[in-house]
Amino acid sequence: MTTPPRLLLTVPEAARVLAISRSKLYELLASGAVRSLRIGGSRRIPVSALDDYVSGLLDQEEAA
């Protein structure tokens, strides 16, 4: 049986995916550049939020 893809990542996992530090990711979360949610006491980042963030960066680059 195949494991379904993960929809939510922890902050350290999301930082690794973006190849940035955890502190930089927390800055992006605080500014609203990357969306996240809380489940209980845990912060989780949807994979789709990372896709949206990177797409936005690419759009900015193309517009420049």
All heavy atoms as TSV, in Angstrom:
chain	resi	resn	atom	element	x	y	z
A	1	MET	N	N	0.846	-1.188	0.000
A	1	MET	CA	C	0.000	0.000	0.000
A	1	MET	C	C	0.886	1.245	0.000
A	1	MET	O	O	1.860	1.323	0.725
A	1	MET	CB	C	-0.915	-0.006	1.225
A	1	MET	CG	C	-1.812	1.188	1.268
A	1	MET	SD	S	-2.650	1.423	2.816
A	1	MET	CE	C	-4.092	0.436	2.600
A	2	THR	N	N	0.533	2.229	-0.797
A	2	THR	CA	C	1.305	3.456	-0.913
A	2	THR	C	C	0.875	4.446	0.162
A	2	THR	O	O	-0.311	4.613	0.436
A	2	THR	CB	C	1.074	4.099	-2.288
A	2	THR	OG1	O	1.209	3.109	-3.290
A	2	THR	CG2	C	2.052	5.204	-2.549
A	3	THR	N	N	1.850	5.111	0.758
A	3	THR	CA	C	1.563	6.144	1.748
A	3	THR	C	C	1.137	7.411	1.016
A	3	THR	O	O	1.825	7.843	0.090
A	3	THR	CB	C	2.815	6.434	2.592
A	3	THR	OG1	O	3.273	5.221	3.163
A	3	THR	CG2	C	2.525	7.441	3.680
A	4	PRO	N	N	0.015	8.015	1.422
A	4	PRO	CA	C	-0.408	9.249	0.759
A	4	PRO	C	C	0.596	10.368	1.023
A	4	PRO	O	O	1.273	10.360	2.054
A	4	PRO	CB	C	-1.767	9.563	1.383
A	4	PRO	CG	C	-1.833	8.770	2.629
A	4	PRO	CD	C	-0.895	7.612	2.477
A	5	PRO	N	N	0.700	11.338	0.112
A	5	PRO	CA	C	1.645	12.440	0.329
A	5	PRO	C	C	1.233	13.264	1.540
A	5	PRO	O	O	0.043	13.401	1.837
A	5	PRO	CB	C	1.536	13.264	-0.956
A	5	PRO	CG	C	0.241	12.868	-1.567
A	5	PRO	CD	C	-0.052	11.475	-1.111
A	6	ARG	N	N	2.225	13.812	2.224
A	6	ARG	CA	C	1.934	14.649	3.391
A	6	ARG	C	C	1.419	15.997	2.931
A	6	ARG	O	O	1.914	16.567	1.970
A	6	ARG	CB	C	3.192	14.813	4.228
A	6	ARG	CG	C	3.578	13.493	4.859
A	6	ARG	CD	C	4.753	13.600	5.758
A	6	ARG	NE	N	4.531	14.584	6.800
A	6	ARG	CZ	C	5.502	15.061	7.550
A	6	ARG	NH1	N	6.733	14.660	7.364
A	6	ARG	NH2	N	5.255	15.944	8.482
A	7	LEU	N	N	0.439	16.495	3.635
A	7	LEU	CA	C	-0.151	17.787	3.322
A	7	LEU	C	C	0.401	18.897	4.200
A	7	LEU	O	O	0.383	20.064	3.813
A	7	LEU	CB	C	-1.670	17.723	3.474
A	7	LEU	CG	C	-2.392	16.719	2.576
A	7	LEU	CD1	C	-3.874	16.693	2.907
A	7	LEU	CD2	C	-2.168	17.038	1.119
A	8	LEU	N	N	0.854	18.522	5.405
A	8	LEU	CA	C	1.341	19.503	6.370
A	8	LEU	C	C	2.763	19.162	6.792
A	8	LEU	O	O	3.101	17.991	6.971
A	8	LEU	CB	C	0.444	19.522	7.616
A	8	LEU	CG	C	-1.018	19.873	7.401
A	8	LEU	CD1	C	-1.797	19.670	8.685
A	8	LEU	CD2	C	-1.156	21.297	6.910
A	9	LEU	N	N	3.575	20.205	6.975
A	9	LEU	CA	C	4.953	20.035	7.407
A	9	LEU	C	C	5.186	20.804	8.699
A	9	LEU	O	O	4.529	21.816	8.960
A	9	LEU	CB	C	5.916	20.572	6.339
A	9	LEU	CG	C	5.828	19.940	4.959
A	9	LEU	CD1	C	6.744	20.689	3.984
A	9	LEU	CD2	C	6.178	18.467	5.004
A	10	THR	N	N	6.138	20.334	9.487
A	10	THR	CA	C	6.568	21.090	10.658
A	10	THR	C	C	7.432	22.254	10.173
A	10	THR	O	O	7.862	22.293	9.021
A	10	THR	CB	C	7.393	20.215	11.616
A	10	THR	OG1	O	8.589	19.821	10.942
A	10	THR	CG2	C	6.599	19.001	12.088
A	11	VAL	N	N	7.728	23.196	11.062
A	11	VAL	CA	C	8.574	24.327	10.695
A	11	VAL	C	C	9.956	23.854	10.241
A	11	VAL	O	O	10.433	24.282	9.178
A	11	VAL	CB	C	8.652	25.360	11.844
A	11	VAL	CG1	C	9.721	26.406	11.566
A	11	VAL	CG2	C	7.292	26.022	12.050
A	12	PRO	N	N	10.623	22.955	10.976
A	12	PRO	CA	C	11.941	22.499	10.494
A	12	PRO	C	C	11.866	21.800	9.133
A	12	PRO	O	O	12.735	22.000	8.280
A	12	PRO	CB	C	12.423	21.538	11.584
A	12	PRO	CG	C	11.670	21.941	12.813
A	12	PRO	CD	C	10.339	22.450	12.323
A	13	GLU	N	N	10.826	21.016	8.912
A	13	GLU	CA	C	10.669	20.335	7.620
A	13	GLU	C	C	10.464	21.345	6.490
A	13	GLU	O	O	11.083	21.234	5.424
A	13	GLU	CB	C	9.492	19.356	7.667
A	13	GLU	CG	C	9.733	18.148	8.528
A	13	GLU	CD	C	8.473	17.332	8.774
A	13	GLU	OE1	O	7.348	17.860	8.656
A	13	GLU	OE2	O	8.631	16.145	9.101
A	14	ALA	N	N	9.599	22.319	6.723
A	14	ALA	CA	C	9.324	23.333	5.694
A	14	ALA	C	C	10.573	24.165	5.413
A	14	ALA	O	O	10.843	24.501	4.258
A	14	ALA	CB	C	8.165	24.223	6.131
A	15	ALA	N	N	11.334	24.485	6.449
A	15	ALA	CA	C	12.575	25.243	6.252
A	15	ALA	C	C	13.548	24.444	5.389
A	15	ALA	O	O	14.185	25.004	4.485
A	15	ALA	CB	C	13.196	25.594	7.601
A	16	ARG	N	N	13.647	23.142	5.634
A	16	ARG	CA	C	14.527	22.300	4.815
A	16	ARG	C	C	14.057	22.265	3.366
A	16	ARG	O	O	14.869	22.344	2.441
A	16	ARG	CB	C	14.590	20.877	5.379
A	16	ARG	CG	C	15.592	20.714	6.492
A	16	ARG	CD	C	15.870	19.252	6.786
A	16	ARG	NE	N	14.689	18.486	7.172
A	16	ARG	CZ	C	14.211	18.409	8.406
A	16	ARG	NH1	N	14.796	19.052	9.391
A	16	ARG	NH2	N	13.148	17.685	8.658
A	17	VAL	N	N	12.745	22.162	3.156
A	17	VAL	CA	C	12.198	22.125	1.797
A	17	VAL	C	C	12.549	23.414	1.048
A	17	VAL	O	O	12.907	23.375	-0.132
A	17	VAL	CB	C	10.664	21.911	1.826
A	17	VAL	CG1	C	10.039	22.168	0.479
A	17	VAL	CG2	C	10.345	20.495	2.294
A	18	LEU	N	N	12.477	24.553	1.735
A	18	LEU	CA	C	12.788	25.840	1.105
A	18	LEU	C	C	14.287	26.150	1.106
A	18	LEU	O	O	14.700	27.146	0.510
A	18	LEU	CB	C	12.041	26.973	1.813
A	18	LEU	CG	C	10.526	26.991	1.664
A	18	LEU	CD1	C	9.920	28.095	2.520
A	18	LEU	CD2	C	10.129	27.150	0.211
A	19	ALA	N	N	15.080	25.330	1.806
A	19	ALA	CA	C	16.531	25.538	1.918
A	19	ALA	C	C	16.845	26.880	2.574
A	19	ALA	O	O	17.704	27.635	2.116
A	19	ALA	CB	C	17.215	25.402	0.567
A	20	ILE	N	N	16.092	27.184	3.657
A	20	ILE	CA	C	16.334	28.391	4.447
A	20	ILE	C	C	16.405	27.990	5.917
A	20	ILE	O	O	16.064	26.859	6.283
A	20	ILE	CB	C	15.229	29.453	4.230
A	20	ILE	CG1	C	13.857	28.911	4.637
A	20	ILE	CG2	C	15.207	29.930	2.777
A	20	ILE	CD1	C	12.738	29.943	4.590
A	21	SER	N	N	16.824	28.920	6.752
A	21	SER	CA	C	16.904	28.634	8.182
A	21	SER	C	C	15.511	28.665	8.816
A	21	SER	O	O	14.574	29.261	8.267
A	21	SER	CB	C	17.805	29.650	8.888
A	21	SER	OG	O	17.188	30.931	8.878
A	22	ARG	N	N	15.420	28.034	9.980
A	22	ARG	CA	C	14.147	28.076	10.717
A	22	ARG	C	C	13.797	29.506	11.078
A	22	ARG	O	O	12.637	29.911	10.989
A	22	ARG	CB	C	14.246	27.238	11.989
A	22	ARG	CG	C	14.145	25.767	11.742
A	22	ARG	CD	C	14.259	24.961	13.017
A	22	ARG	NE	N	13.708	25.670	14.157
A	22	ARG	CZ	C	13.882	25.338	15.423
A	22	ARG	NH1	N	14.607	24.274	15.726
A	22	ARG	NH2	N	13.348	26.012	16.393
A	23	SER	N	N	14.797	30.299	11.480
A	23	SER	CA	C	14.509	31.678	11.879
A	23	SER	C	C	13.983	32.501	10.703
A	23	SER	O	O	13.082	33.321	10.869
A	23	SER	CB	C	15.728	32.344	12.518
A	23	SER	OG	O	16.802	32.379	11.624
A	24	LYS	N	N	14.530	32.278	9.510
A	24	LYS	CA	C	14.028	32.984	8.324
A	24	LYS	C	C	12.594	32.557	8.032
A	24	LYS	O	O	11.742	33.397	7.698
A	24	LYS	CB	C	14.926	32.701	7.106
A	24	LYS	CG	C	14.469	33.393	5.854
A	24	LYS	CD	C	14.477	34.904	6.012
A	24	LYS	CE	C	14.035	35.606	4.734
A	24	LYS	NZ	N	13.966	37.060	4.929
A	25	LEU	N	N	12.297	31.272	8.197
A	25	LEU	CA	C	10.924	30.817	7.976
A	25	LEU	C	C	9.983	31.449	8.997
A	25	LEU	O	O	8.886	31.879	8.643
A	25	LEU	CB	C	10.824	29.289	8.023
A	25	LEU	CG	C	9.430	28.723	7.784
A	25	LEU	CD1	C	8.808	29.227	6.486
A	25	LEU	CD2	C	9.450	27.215	7.806
A	26	TYR	N	N	10.414	31.550	10.249
A	26	TYR	CA	C	9.561	32.212	11.251
A	26	TYR	C	C	9.318	33.672	10.868
A	26	TYR	O	O	8.208	34.191	11.084
A	26	TYR	CB	C	10.167	32.106	12.650
A	26	TYR	CG	C	9.852	30.793	13.331
A	26	TYR	CD1	C	10.861	29.890	13.647
A	26	TYR	CD2	C	8.546	30.447	13.661
A	26	TYR	CE1	C	10.573	28.683	14.275
A	26	TYR	CE2	C	8.243	29.244	14.286
A	26	TYR	CZ	C	9.265	28.377	14.592
A	26	TYR	OH	O	8.962	27.188	15.200
A	27	GLU	N	N	10.298	34.346	10.280
A	27	GLU	CA	C	10.096	35.721	9.801
A	27	GLU	C	C	9.032	35.745	8.705
A	27	GLU	O	O	8.159	36.626	8.693
A	27	GLU	CB	C	11.394	36.292	9.230
A	27	GLU	CG	C	12.441	36.640	10.250
A	27	GLU	CD	C	13.734	37.117	9.591
A	27	GLU	OE1	O	13.676	37.640	8.448
A	27	GLU	OE2	O	14.792	36.955	10.208
A	28	LEU	N	N	9.127	34.798	7.771
A	28	LEU	CA	C	8.144	34.733	6.682
A	28	LEU	C	C	6.752	34.425	7.209
A	28	LEU	O	O	5.754	34.961	6.710
A	28	LEU	CB	C	8.569	33.684	5.653
A	28	LEU	CG	C	9.857	33.983	4.889
A	28	LEU	CD1	C	10.278	32.771	4.058
A	28	LEU	CD2	C	9.701	35.214	4.022
A	29	LEU	N	N	6.665	33.578	8.232
A	29	LEU	CA	C	5.370	33.271	8.843
A	29	LEU	C	C	4.798	34.504	9.534
A	29	LEU	O	O	3.612	34.816	9.390
A	29	LEU	CB	C	5.513	32.119	9.841
A	29	LEU	CG	C	5.874	30.755	9.252
A	29	LEU	CD1	C	6.203	29.775	10.367
A	29	LEU	CD2	C	4.764	30.225	8.372
A	30	ALA	N	N	5.647	35.221	10.269
A	30	ALA	CA	C	5.197	36.408	11.006
A	30	ALA	C	C	4.717	37.505	10.060
A	30	ALA	O	O	3.757	38.226	10.367
A	30	ALA	CB	C	6.318	36.929	11.893
A	31	SER	N	N	5.364	37.618	8.904
A	31	SER	CA	C	4.979	38.662	7.940
A	31	SER	C	C	3.768	38.263	7.105
A	31	SER	O	O	3.214	39.089	6.385
A	31	SER	CB	C	6.157	38.973	7.014
A	31	SER	OG	O	6.363	37.910	6.103
A	32	GLY	N	N	3.391	36.988	7.154
A	32	GLY	CA	C	2.272	36.511	6.356
A	32	GLY	C	C	2.677	36.074	4.956
A	32	GLY	O	O	1.827	35.725	4.146
A	33	ALA	N	N	3.983	36.095	4.658
A	33	ALA	CA	C	4.454	35.685	3.333
A	33	ALA	C	C	4.224	34.198	3.097
A	33	ALA	O	O	3.991	33.768	1.973
A	33	ALA	CB	C	5.934	36.022	3.169
A	34	VAL	N	N	4.296	33.424	4.179
A	34	VAL	CA	C	4.001	31.984	4.122
A	34	VAL	C	C	2.868	31.729	5.104
A	34	VAL	O	O	2.948	32.123	6.275
A	34	VAL	CB	C	5.240	31.122	4.489
A	34	VAL	CG1	C	4.871	29.648	4.541
A	34	VAL	CG2	C	6.371	31.359	3.497
A	35	ARG	N	N	1.815	31.103	4.619
A	35	ARG	CA	C	0.666	30.812	5.481
A	35	ARG	C	C	0.923	29.560	6.313
A	35	ARG	O	O	1.630	28.650	5.878
A	35	ARG	CB	C	-0.600	30.631	4.647
A	35	ARG	CG	C	-0.996	31.888	3.906
A	35	ARG	CD	C	-2.250	31.743	3.092
A	35	ARG	NE	N	-2.219	30.533	2.291
A	35	ARG	CZ	C	-3.266	29.731	2.125
A	35	ARG	NH1	N	-4.409	29.995	2.676
A	35	ARG	NH2	N	-3.160	28.655	1.372
A	36	SER	N	N	0.336	29.531	7.494
A	36	SER	CA	C	0.460	28.362	8.364
A	36	SER	C	C	-0.794	28.246	9.204
A	36	SER	O	O	-1.670	29.100	9.164
A	36	SER	CB	C	1.689	28.497	9.262
A	36	SER	OG	O	1.512	29.541	10.199
A	37	LEU	N	N	-0.865	27.167	9.963
A	37	LEU	CA	C	-1.992	26.965	10.867
A	37	LEU	C	C	-1.502	26.303	12.139
A	37	LEU	O	O	-0.402	25.771	12.189
A	37	LEU	CB	C	-3.085	26.139	10.184
A	37	LEU	CG	C	-2.672	24.815	9.549
A	37	LEU	CD1	C	-2.937	23.673	10.500
A	37	LEU	CD2	C	-3.461	24.616	8.272
A	38	ARG	N	N	-2.335	26.394	13.146
A	38	ARG	CA	C	-2.015	25.759	14.421
A	38	ARG	C	C	-2.970	24.592	14.629
A	38	ARG	O	O	-4.163	24.714	14.413
A	38	ARG	CB	C	-2.135	26.742	15.579
A	38	ARG	CG	C	-1.047	27.804	15.532
A	38	ARG	CD	C	-0.981	28.632	16.792
A	38	ARG	NE	N	-0.382	27.930	17.903
A	38	ARG	CZ	C	0.936	27.736	18.077
A	38	ARG	NH1	N	1.775	28.189	17.181
A	38	ARG	NH2	N	1.395	27.112	19.126
A	39	ILE	N	N	-2.410	23.493	15.052
A	39	ILE	CA	C	-3.204	22.328	15.440
A	39	ILE	C	C	-2.777	22.034	16.875
A	39	ILE	O	O	-1.630	21.625	17.109
A	39	ILE	CB	C	-2.944	21.121	14.525
A	39	ILE	CG1	C	-3.338	21.451	13.088
A	39	ILE	CG2	C	-3.710	19.902	15.044
A	39	ILE	CD1	C	-3.035	20.366	12.082
A	40	GLY	N	N	-3.672	22.317	17.796
A	40	GLY	CA	C	-3.280	22.232	19.199
A	40	GLY	C	C	-2.191	23.263	19.440
A	40	GLY	O	O	-2.327	24.417	19.105
A	41	GLY	N	N	-1.054	22.830	19.981
A	41	GLY	CA	C	0.052	23.738	20.215
A	41	GLY	C	C	1.103	23.693	19.133
A	41	GLY	O	O	2.162	24.282	19.279
A	42	SER	N	N	0.808	23.010	18.036
A	42	SER	CA	C	1.814	22.816	16.989
A	42	SER	C	C	1.541	23.686	15.776
A	42	SER	O	O	0.402	23.800	15.325
A	42	SER	CB	C	1.821	21.358	16.530
A	42	SER	OG	O	2.115	20.503	17.596
A	43	ARG	N	N	2.586	24.296	15.246
A	43	ARG	CA	C	2.494	25.083	14.013
A	43	ARG	C	C	2.757	24.149	12.842
A	43	ARG	O	O	3.711	23.375	12.862
A	43	ARG	CB	C	3.540	26.194	14.049
A	43	ARG	CG	C	3.750	26.922	12.779
A	43	ARG	CD	C	2.960	28.179	12.565
A	43	ARG	NE	N	2.656	28.957	13.721
A	43	ARG	CZ	C	1.497	29.628	13.856
A	43	ARG	NH1	N	0.590	29.570	12.915
A	43	ARG	NH2	N	1.267	30.346	14.919
A	44	ARG	N	N	1.904	24.178	11.835
A	44	ARG	CA	C	2.073	23.360	10.645
A	44	ARG	C	C	1.949	24.239	9.408
A	44	ARG	O	O	1.164	25.195	9.376
A	44	ARG	CB	C	1.024	22.236	10.568
A	44	ARG	CG	C	1.178	21.195	11.669
A	44	ARG	CD	C	2.446	20.384	11.470
A	44	ARG	NE	N	2.609	19.347	12.463
A	44	ARG	CZ	C	3.356	19.449	13.542
A	44	ARG	NH1	N	3.998	20.568	13.801
A	44	ARG	NH2	N	3.471	18.442	14.379
A	45	ILE	N	N	2.733	23.899	8.393
A	45	ILE	CA	C	2.738	24.651	7.150
A	45	ILE	C	C	2.227	23.732	6.046
A	45	ILE	O	O	2.815	22.676	5.793
A	45	ILE	CB	C	4.149	25.176	6.806
A	45	ILE	CG1	C	4.622	26.188	7.851
A	45	ILE	CG2	C	4.159	25.855	5.449
A	45	ILE	CD1	C	5.418	25.632	8.936
A	46	PRO	N	N	1.122	24.117	5.394
A	46	PRO	CA	C	0.641	23.313	4.279
A	46	PRO	C	C	1.654	23.327	3.134
A	46	PRO	O	O	2.251	24.369	2.835
A	46	PRO	CB	C	-0.657	24.009	3.853
A	46	PRO	CG	C	-1.047	24.868	5.014
A	46	PRO	CD	C	0.232	25.244	5.692
A	47	VAL	N	N	1.834	22.199	2.493
A	47	VAL	CA	C	2.726	22.127	1.336
A	47	VAL	C	C	2.269	23.134	0.287
A	47	VAL	O	O	3.097	23.789	-0.362
A	47	VAL	CB	C	2.776	20.687	0.774
A	47	VAL	CG1	C	3.535	20.630	-0.538
A	47	VAL	CG2	C	3.393	19.740	1.799
A	48	SER	N	N	0.974	23.309	0.145
A	48	SER	CA	C	0.448	24.270	-0.838
A	48	SER	C	C	0.889	25.702	-0.521
A	48	SER	O	O	1.076	26.510	-1.437
A	48	SER	CB	C	-1.075	24.186	-0.902
A	48	SER	OG	O	-1.646	24.513	0.349
A	49	ALA	N	N	1.081	26.027	0.771
A	49	ALA	CA	C	1.543	27.367	1.143
A	49	ALA	C	C	2.979	27.583	0.668
A	49	ALA	O	O	3.346	28.699	0.273
A	49	ALA	CB	C	1.444	27.570	2.650
A	50	LEU	N	N	3.798	26.533	0.689
A	50	LEU	CA	C	5.168	26.640	0.181
A	50	LEU	C	C	5.150	26.831	-1.330
A	50	LEU	O	O	5.895	27.649	-1.873
A	50	LEU	CB	C	5.988	25.408	0.565
A	50	LEU	CG	C	6.128	25.137	2.056
A	50	LEU	CD1	C	7.002	23.917	2.281
A	50	LEU	CD2	C	6.659	26.339	2.795
A	51	ASP	N	N	4.278	26.085	-2.010
A	51	ASP	CA	C	4.133	26.243	-3.457
A	51	ASP	C	C	3.705	27.679	-3.804
A	51	ASP	O	O	4.244	28.294	-4.731
A	51	ASP	CB	C	3.101	25.262	-4.021
A	51	ASP	CG	C	3.562	23.818	-3.974
A	51	ASP	OD1	O	4.796	23.573	-3.971
A	51	ASP	OD2	O	2.697	22.929	-3.943
A	52	ASP	N	N	2.749	28.212	-3.050
A	52	ASP	CA	C	2.264	29.574	-3.284
A	52	ASP	C	C	3.384	30.592	-3.079
A	52	ASP	O	O	3.531	31.538	-3.861
A	52	ASP	CB	C	1.092	29.913	-2.357
A	52	ASP	CG	C	-0.160	29.112	-2.657
A	52	ASP	OD1	O	-0.247	28.503	-3.749
A	52	ASP	OD2	O	-1.051	29.091	-1.785
A	53	TYR	N	N	4.162	30.408	-2.029
A	53	TYR	CA	C	5.264	31.324	-1.728
A	53	TYR	C	C	6.287	31.333	-2.864
A	53	TYR	O	O	6.694	32.391	-3.349
A	53	TYR	CB	C	5.920	30.952	-0.399
A	53	TYR	CG	C	7.150	31.758	-0.102
A	53	TYR	CD1	C	7.058	33.117	0.197
A	53	TYR	CD2	C	8.415	31.179	-0.128
A	53	TYR	CE1	C	8.192	33.864	0.461
A	53	TYR	CE2	C	9.549	31.914	0.126
A	53	TYR	CZ	C	9.443	33.262	0.420
A	53	TYR	OH	O	10.562	34.008	0.674
A	54	VAL	N	N	6.696	30.155	-3.308
A	54	VAL	CA	C	7.688	30.061	-4.382
A	54	VAL	C	C	7.117	30.626	-5.683
A	54	VAL	O	O	7.809	31.349	-6.407
A	54	VAL	CB	C	8.175	28.604	-4.564
A	54	VAL	CG1	C	9.050	28.465	-5.794
A	54	VAL	CG2	C	8.921	28.148	-3.317
A	55	SER	N	N	5.861	30.355	-5.974
A	55	SER	CA	C	5.230	30.914	-7.175
A	55	SER	C	C	5.228	32.437	-7.130
A	55	SER	O	O	5.489	33.097	-8.144
A	55	SER	CB	C	3.798	30.407	-7.317
A	55	SER	OG	O	3.788	29.035	-7.598
A	56	GLY	N	N	4.958	32.987	-5.954
A	56	GLY	CA	C	4.981	34.449	-5.784
A	56	GLY	C	C	6.372	35.015	-6.020
A	56	GLY	O	O	6.524	36.076	-6.646
A	57	LEU	N	N	7.397	34.330	-5.551
A	57	LEU	CA	C	8.775	34.779	-5.774
A	57	LEU	C	C	9.107	34.757	-7.267
A	57	LEU	O	O	9.731	35.684	-7.784
A	57	LEU	CB	C	9.763	33.901	-5.019
A	57	LEU	CG	C	9.767	34.002	-3.501
A	57	LEU	CD1	C	10.757	32.994	-2.912
A	57	LEU	CD2	C	10.097	35.404	-3.049
A	58	LEU	N	N	8.672	33.708	-7.946
A	58	LEU	CA	C	8.919	33.607	-9.391
A	58	LEU	C	C	8.193	34.718	-10.138
A	58	LEU	O	O	8.758	35.321	-11.072
A	58	LEU	CB	C	8.484	32.236	-9.904
A	58	LEU	CG	C	9.359	31.073	-9.473
A	58	LEU	CD1	C	8.698	29.737	-9.849
A	58	LEU	CD2	C	10.744	31.161	-10.091
A	59	ASP	N	N	6.968	35.025	-9.735
A	59	ASP	CA	C	6.214	36.101	-10.372
A	59	ASP	C	C	6.926	37.439	-10.186
A	59	ASP	O	O	6.987	38.247	-11.109
A	59	ASP	CB	C	4.790	36.187	-9.805
A	59	ASP	CG	C	3.921	35.010	-10.220
A	59	ASP	OD1	O	4.303	34.284	-11.167
A	59	ASP	OD2	O	2.860	34.820	-9.584
A	60	GLN	N	N	7.481	37.674	-8.983
A	60	GLN	CA	C	8.218	38.903	-8.712
A	60	GLN	C	C	9.454	39.006	-9.594
A	60	GLN	O	O	9.776	40.069	-10.119
A	60	GLN	CB	C	8.637	38.986	-7.241
A	60	GLN	CG	C	7.515	39.221	-6.286
A	60	GLN	CD	C	7.966	39.182	-4.846
A	60	GLN	OE1	O	9.169	39.081	-4.552
A	60	GLN	NE2	N	7.024	39.229	-3.923
A	61	GLU	N	N	10.148	37.903	-9.746
A	61	GLU	CA	C	11.352	37.873	-10.589
A	61	GLU	C	C	11.013	38.170	-12.041
A	61	GLU	O	O	11.734	38.908	-12.714
A	61	GLU	CB	C	12.043	36.512	-10.505
A	61	GLU	CG	C	12.767	36.268	-9.206
A	61	GLU	CD	C	14.026	37.108	-9.080
A	61	GLU	OE1	O	14.777	37.228	-10.060
A	61	GLU	OE2	O	14.249	37.647	-7.986
A	62	GLU	N	N	9.934	37.603	-12.516
A	62	GLU	CA	C	9.528	37.807	-13.906
A	62	GLU	C	C	9.065	39.233	-14.145
A	62	GLU	O	O	9.259	39.782	-15.246
A	62	GLU	CB	C	8.428	36.821	-14.287
A	62	GLU	CG	C	8.929	35.384	-14.375
A	62	GLU	CD	C	7.810	34.373	-14.568
A	62	GLU	OE1	O	6.633	34.776	-14.653
A	62	GLU	OE2	O	8.118	33.179	-14.627
A	63	ALA	N	N	8.477	39.856	-13.129
A	63	ALA	CA	C	7.973	41.230	-13.265
A	63	ALA	C	C	9.113	42.251	-13.195
A	63	ALA	O	O	8.968	43.374	-13.661
A	63	ALA	CB	C	6.944	41.519	-12.179
A	64	ALA	N	N	10.230	41.862	-12.632
A	64	ALA	CA	C	11.352	42.795	-12.454
A	64	ALA	C	C	12.116	43.020	-13.744
A	64	ALA	O	O	12.069	42.355	-14.685
A	64	ALA	CB	C	12.308	42.265	-11.384
